[in-house]
Amino acid sequence: MLAILLIEMTWYKRDKTPERAVLRQRYYRPVRIENGVELQGTGVFYKQCFYRQDGDRIVSGEEVFWQWEQSRRADNKGSPFMGRDEREERRAGSGQKAIRKERGAFLNMEKLKIPCVSVSEEAEEGYRIRWYDYGCGMPRRRGGNEEFCNKGSELAGKPNTLNETAFILREGEAGMLRYNYRYTSFEGQWYRCYHVYAVNAIHLTQDVFLRNYDYEYNQMAHLF
């Protein structure tokens, strides 16, 4: 059974200091699955941890959603949400799904959406983990495209796009991927780093991600 932990960290240029980088490093480590999470299911077990740095504070994805919910209620003068606004209803539903994924849940492989990472099944209960440049942010990584001639692939026919196998996980093996990007928006310059931990587990336990990793794949660019 494949288990994946995605840790995503976002920060702004004002927080690009050695001291605050040390603070971010504490949150990239694998974590334990919480008590009460269902560990029996089909598909891929997926857990995500989203963090945003604000100075000397690191805010989790669940806290970001809570802040948004409080702001929404304040805008509505404290009245409870009655489901009259379809857009508000969709946003509330998305927030609840995000919180569920932060705790951990089973997903069908085709519903697994991890930036720059694709997963496919191999023979004898193995999994091929690929990394590709998905065209957002800087720098652009260029190179060979393993699926250039695969007509069924999203990247078919796209030359000079880096798309390569990071590793193949056999039963009992684990691998990690680290990669980063720089973005520019009306808010200024900001950064995002991803740590992805993948384990082909014989048995899924709460400590499945707390282990030594057999493979390590890095796409860590210098982000000025």
Salt bridges, closest charged atoms under 4 A:
GLU8 OE2 - ARG192 NE 3.11
ASP15 OD1 - ARG20 NH1 2.69
GLU34 OE1 - ARG103 NH1 2.70
ASP54 OD1 - ARG14 NH2 3.81
ASP56 OD1 - ARG20 NE 3.28
GLU63 OE2 - ARG57 NH2 2.77
GLU69 OE2 - ARG72 NH2 2.65
GLU69 OE2 - ARG73 NE 3.13
GLU86 OE2 - ARG90 NH1 3.27
GLU88 OE1 - ARG72 NE 3.66
GLU122 OE2 - ARG128 NE 3.03
ASP133 OD1 - ARG140 NE 3.58
GLU146 OE1 - ARG130 NE 3.08
GLU147 OE2 - ARG130 NH1 3.41
ASP207 OD1 - ARG32 NE 2.86
ASP214 OD2 - ARG211 NH2 3.27
GLU216 OE2 - ARG178 NH2 3.83
